[in-house]
Amino acid sequence: MTATVRLDKHLERTLNTLTVSLHKKKSDIIRDAIRLYATTIENGSKKRMLNAIDKTKKADKSLYETLEGTLDDGI
């Protein structure tokens, strides 16, 4: 697939600098940037999901301990 990307002057200079310093084609750098962006988004989503799971586990544990404490109160 071919894609056209419009860059402002700053991004164009940055891309040109990267091509020289990394000895890569512009298209390779753009592909690498998209992969890195996608991985960053994916890792952020995974982290948020793991934090939500941890939060749920803690809330469940707290509720369990509260209910467990009522079993021996003679009611």
Order of alpha helices (4+ residues) and beta strands (2+ residues): alpha-alpha
